[in-house]
């Protein structure tokens, strides 16, 4: 009996039919803000405060806290020391589908060293709990008298208990019953949150010149440069080596600055005395709040800044407040006409300029419903078994969203909905799924949240107004190969608010005008993107709950520019696929010329003669042909949004060594022999590329040599041919020339020779500069 082959992994996109919006009892109002998710009913308990609690301790004081019991679920508030009138204002949420009790019990206890003392309780029958549907106002809490074990007054508790859904305002901040095992210092890391990234600006520092510099050693030629520092960004001008004490640079240095401009710009004029030894000639500190902002390429006014001299003594740096005679001439501006790139332009989620004055009107609204995930793999072990604590992150424009963390579930249900304004339809929303490794609070410091997978959806591929409900495969590439980590179910809707504005966007430049009028170099853009990514990552990691660095970098594809043999092969085959129709058309034309199908060849001859006799029909015929092709392909238009394609990425066929190289650090951490082998492999591939580039250069140089007289006989022949052709074409109507040239090209095979044509033989004999290559 032959062993069964493992089933191939299913990486396809699946259309789903979830029950969006849910259903409610007759007469209830349906909320339109949560119509892309499945309704989830919750029992909410808001514990506000207590008063006049009776003391249970021998000292006559109490340390009260509240415990909510619902079947097997139990939630507790924080406790207050020696306070008979505490205020908690905490909300607890219990999913209705898991409730196995007919009542909820709210107990007030006194925390003690041994067994906690019972103070009193309030019991609610779940059948009597009111139902609330937003946009109804929140249910007002009421005072309830606590029932003690003995008769007598033990205090009162202010509560509100109601049934609601995830659309309730209390949902994001509520304590959820599945978080019972999470310690108090880890609760903040499991809540849902909306983040806004800081507004980023390009800071342009044009260093013009310096005057009256006084180096310490006047017997040598100073080697002066300017070092500009903004936060952790450091840039230097070129070195000015001249006797003149007034160096000139006129050099632009570009930085990324984030509002509210906490960091100041520091300009330091330094003299390179020796290798790795510089002397500071003076410094100037410029607050960015005082810097001019510009929206176009017109330069701002320049300024002179006094340089303060820094002296050192007793091993410590001391600042001398007295003004120094040296000064520096600079032109500094915050350029709001650019879009600060913090992600690749291939799948950017925002293309607007920094300055709000340059924004176009919005063209629509994007709504995303994050429903659930299915079949997630275990990401870590807990108590000897695999577990996953998953949450989703979605990023579009300046707005990042994070769902709550579902504890210990391979099939989590989030059912959270979010909305973004859309200013350009040719943008991409990114949704990532992660494993939360910070549930233990301080004990989890140093852990990184695990990557489960991500999805990209380009808005221009969505039909306006249609709700797309699909289950997307979560695919991740590991050093061991490609792996499917599960599936995430999403509901997406793009609503167009202005069809005219959206159609107009297709005629506009992709990036703001400053990128084309005053372009930045590729190197500058790469460095600035790295700085912008670090700035966004740092700001989001300081939020509560933090959106950690590894999450932000994965969402922004920080390492997408790194070398990968797999990506190189994938891009090569993408080019080959693009060229395949041209190759096919050339083969088809070759068959026409060889009369493989006489009927088709005759029809082509007739079409050719018609176009020669009526050349005004050529362009209309081409556009009509393209129109008919487009109409024909409309029947097979894609009905699903794009998703991660393992075949296109060559993820399934990659060699393990190629994947190991892709996941290697920079600089490499592998052994010397392995690096040598990879280097030799890269040299082999580069040798083929080098040969191809050399062949292209050779053909270009042969074209140049037609008129360069490098080969005097060949140039004489070509010049004579050009003269004869000019006279013939001048005397002969163009239609006749085109007619006979076409007939010659389409001639029957019996009139053809197997040898190359005369023009091709002539071209191949032309000289190139390969003779001069070493």
N, C-alpha and C positions, 0 to 999 in steps of 0.2 A: 504494500500500500504506500503510495507516494505521499510525502508530507505536504500539507496544504500550504500554498504560497500566501504570505501575508498580503492582506488587502491593501492596495495603494491608497495613500492618504487623499481624502477629498478636499481639494483646495478651492472648490467652486463657490460661487455666490448663490444663495438660495432665497427665493422670494417667500415671504411669510404673510400670514393673515391674522395678526393679533387683534384683539378686541379693544381698539383704541377708544379712549374716552370713557369706557365703562358704561354702566347703566345705573339709573337711580329710580327711586319710587316715583310714581306719578305725582306731578305737581311740584317736584323738586327742580331747582334751577341747575342747569348744567354749566359748569365752568368751561369757557372757551380757551383759557390759558393752558389747560392740561388735556388737550384733545389729541395729542400725539403719543400718549402713554396709556397704559392700562390702569384703571382706577384701583387703588389699594386703600382699604378701609383701616383706620387705626382708632384705638381708644386712647384719648389724650387725658392726662391728669396733670393739672397745673397746681403745684404746691406754692402758695404765695408766702404766707407767714402764720405765726401762732401768737397767742397772747394769754397771759395769766396761767402759764403752765405750772402745775403743782410740783414741788420739789420732792425727789425721791432719795437724794443723798443724805447722809447723816449731817453734812455741813449745811444743809438747808438750801442748796443750789441744785440746778440741773443742767446737763449738757445735752440738749435735745437734738434729735434728728428724726426724719420721717422715713418710713418704710412702706412701699406700695406692694401689695401682694395680689397676684392674679394667677390662680392656678399654680403652675410650677415656676412662674416668673416672679422675680422680686427685684425691685429697684429701690435704692436708698439715696437720700440727699446727704450733703455734707453736714457735719454737726457743729454746734456753737458751744463754746465753753461758758458755763455759768451765765446763761441768758434765758430768762423766762419768756422773753418776747422776741424770738428770732425771726429773721426774714430770709427766705430761701429763693423764692421766685424761680423755681426750676420746673421744667416740663418733662413728662415721661410719655413715651409712645409705645403702644403694644399692638402688633398686627392682629387684626380681627380674625384672620384665617387660622391663627395658631391659638386663639383663646379657647381654653377647655374648662372654663368656669362660668357660673351664672352671676357672680358678684365680684366686685373689687373691694379690697380692704385697705384702708389707709390708716397706718398705725404710727403713733408718736411714741418714741422711746427715749430713755435717758441713758447715754453712753456711760458704761462703768468699766472698771478693770476686769471684773469677772463677767458675769452674765448681765446684759443690759436690762434695765428696768422698764416695765411697761407703764406708760402714762395714760394713754387712751386711744380710741380708734373711732373711725367713721366708715360705715359700710354702705356701698351703693349697689343696687340691683341693676345689672346691665340692660335689662329690658326697659328700664325707666330713664336711661341716660339720653339726653337730647342729642339731636344730630345737627351739625353745622356745615353749611356749604358756602365757601367764599363766592361772592364778595360780601356775605353777611359780616357784620361787625363781630369782633371776638366776644366770646361768652364771658360775661362779667363774673368774677369769682365771688363767692358768698361765704359768710361765716357759718361754721358748723360746730355744734357743741360736741366735745369728745366724750365718749362713753368709757368710763373706767370700770375696773373690776368690782369696785365698791361704789355704793351710792355716794353722791357728792360731786361738787364741781371740780374738774381736773384741768380745765382750760378750753380754749376754742382754737379752731384751725380754719384758715381761709383757703378755700379750694375752688377749682373749676374742673368739671369732668364732662367730656363731650365726645361724640363720635365724629370723626372727620376723615379726610383723605390726605394724600401727600401734597395737595394744593394748599393746605393750611399754612398760615404764616409761622406757626410754631414748629413746623416739621424740621427745618434745617438745624435748629438749636436744641431739639429735643433729645433726651436720653432714650436710646432704643433698646428694646429688651434683648436683642441679640448681642449687645455689648456688655452683658453682665460680667463676663470674665475679664474685661479690660480694666486695668487700674485707673484711678482718678486722674493721674498725670498723663495717661494715654488717651483719654476721652476726646481731647481737642483734636487729635490726629485722625479721627474717624468721621468728623462732621463734613457735610457738604459746604462748599464755599464758592463764591465768585470773586475772581481776582482781576484787577486792572493793572496792566503794565505801565510804568512811568512813560511820559512823553519824552522821546529821545530826539536830540538835536545833533547835527554835525557842527562842530566848532572849528572854524577855519582861522588859523593863526599865521598871518603873513609876516614873517620876520624880514624887515627891510634892511636895517643897518644899525650899527652902534657907534657911539661917539665917545671920545676922550677916555678910552680904556687905559688903565695903568697896570701893566703886568709887573710882577715882583722882580723879575730878572730883565733888565732893560738891555742887556748885552746880546740877547738872542732874539730871533724872529718869532713872534708869538704865533701859535696855532690855535686860533680862536673859533669856537663854535657856540651855538645856543642850544641848551637842553630845556625842553618844555615838558612840564609834568602836570597831569590832571588825574588825581586819584592814583590808580596803579598804571596809568598809561604814560609812557615816556617816549618822546621822539627827539631826534637831534637833527640839526642842520649839518650841511657839509662844513669841513674845516677851512677856514680862511687863513692861508699862510702868506703873510705879507708884512713888510715893515710898517705899513700904515696902521695907526692906532684907531682908525675909523673903518672897520671892516664892513663889507656889504654882502648880503646874501640874497635878498629878495626871493625867499623860498617859502612855500606853503606847507604847513603842518596841519593834519586833519585829526580831530579827536571826536569821540562820542560823549556827549554830556546829557545828563538826565535831570529833568525838573525834580526837585526844587533847587537844583544847583548848589548842593551842599559843599562840593569840592571847589577849591579855588585853583586858578591857573597860576603856575609858578614858572617864571622865565629865569633861567640861570645862564649867565655868560661865563664860559669856562675856557681856560687855556691848558692845552695838553702839553705838560712839561716833559713827560716821559711815558713809556709804555705802562698803561694802567695807573697813571698818576696824573690827576687833573687839578688845577688850581681855580677856585671860584673867584671871578673878578667882580661879580655883583649879581644881585637877585632882585626880581620884581614880582610881587604877588598881586594878582588881578582878580577881584570877585566877579563871577560870571553874571551876577544880577545887574552889573553896570555895563555889560557888553551889548552893543547894538545888534538888533535882529534885522535880517534882510530877507525879502521874499523872491528876489530875482538876482541877476548877475551883476547889477550895478554895485561898484565898490563902496564901502562905507568910509567914513573919514578915518585917517590914520591918527595915531597918538604917540607922544613921547612919554616914556616911563622912566623915572629915575631908578637907578640901580643902587641898592643898599649893599654896603661892604660887610662881609662876614669875617670876623676875626676869631681865632681859636686860642684858647689858653687853658693850662692845667688839664688838658685832655678833654675839655668840654667845649661844645659849640656855643658861642655867645654872640648875640646880635647887637650890633651897634646902631643905636637909633639915629645917630647923626646922618644927615643926607650925604650921599656920595656924589662926586662930581660927574661920574659916568652916567650915560642914559642910553636907552634902546628905543628904536623907532619901529613900531609894529602897527599892523592893521588887523583887528580882531573882530569877528562877526559870528553870530549864530545863524547858520544858513537854514532857514525854514522852507526853502524851495525844494529840498531833497526829501526823498523817503529814506529813512534810516533802515537799512536792510538788516534784519536779525534772523532771516531764514532765506532759503534759496529762492530765486525768482521763478524757478520752474514750478514750485508749489507754494507760492506766497499767499498769505491770507489777507494781506492789506497792501495796497499800492499807493496810498494817499501821501501827500506831502505832509511834513511836520506841522506847518503853519495852518491853522484852521481856516484862515481867510481864503486859502487856495482849494478847499474841498469842494467837490461837485455835489449836487443834491443826491440823496440816496436813491437807489433804483429798486430796492425791494427789501424784503425781510426774510431771514433764514431762521427756520425753527427746527430744532433737533430734539427728538425724544430718545433718551437712552433707556431702553426697555430692560434687557437682561443679558446674561451670558450663559452659555451652555457648554458642558463638557470641559470645563477648565481642568488643567493638570495640576497636581500638587506642586507647590512652589517651595515649601519648607516642611520640616517635621516638627510635630508637637506631641509630646507624650507618646512617642514611638509610632505615630501615624502621620500620613501626609495631610497637609491642610493648605488652604489658600484664603487670604483675606483681601478681596479685590475691590478696587475702586476705578472709576473712569475719569479721564481728563480730556476736555475738549478745548481746542484753541482756534479762535478765528479773530483776526484783527488784534486789538488791544485787550480783548476780553478773554480770559481763561476761566473755565469752570471745572469744578471737581465735585463728583458725586460723593455721597457718604460711603464709608467702607462697610461691606457686608462681611460679617465675621464667619469664618470657617464654613464656606459653602463653595461647591464646585459649579453650582447653578444659581448664581446670585440674581436677585431681582432689584433693580434700582427704580425704574419707572419715574425718572426725573426729566423735566423738559426745560429747555433754555432757548433764548431768542437773541439774534444779532441783527443789527442794521447792515445792509449790503450796499456798498458804494461802487463795486465793480463786479460783474458776473464772472469774470475770468480769474477767479480766486479759488482757494482750496481750504476746506476745513479739515483739521486733523483730530482724530479721536484715538486716544491711547488707553490701554487697560494695564493696570499695575497691581502688584502685590504689596500690601502695606506691611512693612517690617518694623514699624515704630509703635506698635500697640502697647509695649511695656514701658513707655515713657523714657525716663532717664536711663533705664537698663539697656535700651535699644540704641543708645548713641553709637555712631560709627557704622550702623547697618545701612545698606542701600536698598531702596524699594526695587523689587524685581520687575523686569519687563515681561509682559505677557503678549503684547502685540499691539499694532496700531492700524488704523484705517484712514485713507485719504479720500475725500469726495470733492471733485471739481464741480463748482456750482453751474458752470456753463453747460455741463452735460445733463442737467436736470430740466425737465419741462416745468414751466411756471404753473403753480397751483396744484400740481399732482403730489400725492403723498407716497413716498417710496418706503416700503417696509421690507427690509432684507436682513438676512443673517449673514454677517461678514466673517470670513475665516480670519482668525488671529494667528498670523504666521510670523515666526521669528527665526533669524539665522543665527545658529550657534557654531562654535568651532567643530562640532561633530556633524553638522549638516543642517538642512532646513527642518523645521519642526512646527507642527500645528498645535497650538496651545489651547484651542477651543474655538468658540464662535461667539460673537457679540451681535445682538439684535438691535437695530436702530430704525427709527422712523424719521424721515427727512422731508421737509417741505420748503420749497423756495417760492415765495409769493412776490410777484412783480408789481410794484406800485406805480411805475411809470414806464410804459413800453417804449415811448419816444426816447427818454433819457437812456434806457438800457441799450437800444439800438445805436444811439449816438456814441456810446462808450466803445463800440467796435471800431470806430474811426479815430479814436484818441490814442496818443502814445501810451504804452504800457506803464511807464514810470513818469513822474512829474517832469516838466520841461527842463529844469535845471540839469537833469542827468544827461541831456543831449546838448544843451547850450554851453554848459560848463562841465564837461564830463570828468569823472574821476577815473584813475587808472584801475586796472584789474587788481593789481597788488594792493592799492589803497582800499578798494572795496572789500577784499578778503580780510585785511587787517581790521577794518572798521566793523565788519560783520562779527568777527571774533570778539571784539570789545563790546559790541551791542549785546551779543548773546550772554557774555559774562555779566553784564550789567543787569539784564533782565533776570538772569538766574539768581543773582545776589539779592535783588529786591523781592522776588517771589519766595525765596527761602527764608526771608525775615517775617513773612506773614504768619498768621495763626489760624488754621493749621498751615505749616509751611508747605510750599510746593518745591520739593527738593531739587537739588542741582541735577541729579541723574535723570529725573523726570523731565525737566525743562530741556536738557541737552538732547534727550531721545526724541522729544516732540519737535525740536527745531533742527534735527539732523545735523548736529555740529560736526560729526566726523564724515560727512558725505564726500568731502574733497580728498580723502585719503585714498592711496593707491589700492586697487583691487583687481586681481586677474579676472575674477568672475565678472565684475562690472565692465571691464574692457572687452571681454568676449561678448557680453550681452549687447554693448553698444555697437560692436562690429557687426553682429548679426542684425541689429536694427537697421544699420546703414544698408546692409545687403538686401534686406527685405524692401527697403525703399527703392533700391536700384532694380529690383526684380522686374517691375513693370516695364522699365526702359529696356532691360535685356530682352524681355518677352516681345516688346514692340520691334526691336531690332531683328530678332529671329523671325517674326512674322513678316517683316518687310523683306528679309532674305528669301523666305519661301515664295513671296510674291514675285521677286525678281527671278527666281529659278523656275517659275511656272509649275510649282508643285500642285496647285489647284487652278487649272486654266480658267474656270468660270470666275473665281474671285479675282484673278489677275486681270481678266477682261473688264470686269466692273471697275477695278481700280484705274485702269486706263481711261475708261469713259469718264469717271469722276475727275481724273487729272486733266483731261482735255477741256471739260466744262469749266473747271476752275481757272485754266489758262486763258480760255476765251472770255471768261467773266471774272476777272480777278477781284472785283468788288464783292464777290460772294465768299471770299476766303474767310475773313473774320466772322461774318454772320454764321457761316457754317460751323466754325470752330465753337463759338459760344452756344449755338443751338445744340451741338453734339454734347457739350458739357452739361447743358440744361437737361437733356434727355437722360444722361447718365445719372445725374442727381435725382431726378424723379424716379428712375428705375431702382436706385438703391434705397429710396425712402421706404420701400416695403420691408427691407431687412435692416432698418435703423436699429441701433442698440436700444433695448427697452430697460436695461439695468445700468445703474451707475458703475463706473470702473472700480476695480479692487486690486489688491496686491496679486500679481501674476508670477508664480514661481517659474513657469517656463520662460517667460520673457526675461526674468532676472537670472536665468541659468543657475537657480539655487539648487535644483534637484540633481543636476549633472556635474556639479563642481567637485573637483578632486579634494580630498581632505587636506592635502598640503596647501592648496590654494586658499582654503578657508582659514587654516592656521595662520597663513601669511596676512590675510585680511584682518584678523583679530589681534595681530601682533601690535605691541606698543610702538610708539615713536619717541625716541629712537628705539631700535629693536632690542628685545630681551632674549632672543634665541641664540643658539650656539653658533660658533664661528663657521663650522662645516656646513650647517644648514643655511646660513646666510650666504656662504659662497656658492652653494648649489642654486639658490634662488637668484643670486646675481648673475650666474652663468645663464640661467633660463631667461632672465630679462634681457641679457645681452643678445641671446639668440633671436628673441622676438624683435628687439630693437634693430638688429641687423636686417631683418626682412623689411621693417618699416623704412629703414635707411635706404635700402635698395629701391623701394617704391618711390620715395621722395626724390631720389637721384634720377630715376627714369622720368618723372614728371618735369624735373628741372632740365633734363636733356632735351625733351620735346620743346620746351619753351625757348631754350637757347637756339634750337634749330630754326624756330620761327624768326628769331631776331637775326640770325645769320643770312636770311634771305636778302636783306638789304644792307648788311654790314660790310660786304666785300671781304669777309674773312676767307671765303673761297671765291676768288675773282671769277672763275668760270661759271660757277653755279649762280652767282649774283648776276652776271651778264646774261645768262640764259633767262633768269626770272624777269629781269628788267625788260629784255626784248619781248618776252611773252606778254608782259603787262602792257607794253606799247601796242602790240598787235591786238590784244583783247580789247583795249580801249577803243581802237579804231573800229573794230568789228561791232562792238556793242553800241558804239555811237551811230553807226550806219544801219544797224539791224534793229527792228522793233523788239522790245523786250519779250513780248509774247512768243515770238518765233524762237528766240533763244531759249526761253523756259520750256517751250514745247519740245524742241529737239533734245535739250538736256534731259528732260524727264523721260522721253522715249529711250534715250541711250541708257539711262539708269535702269529702266524696266525691261531692257532687251531680253530676248529669249536666250536660254542657256547655250544653244548651238552657236550663238554669236559671241560667247564669252570664252575667256582663257582662264586656266587655272593659276597662271602666274599673277603676281601682284600687278596693279595698274601702273602706268607710267608716272602719274603724279606722286603715288606712294613711293615708288622706287626713287624718284628725285628727292623727295623729302627725307627719306632714310639715309641718303648719301650726304646730307648737309652736315657741316661740322658743328660740334658742341664744345663746351669748355671742359669736358671730362678729360681731354688730353692734358690739361694743365693741373689736374688734381694729383696730389702726392699719394 
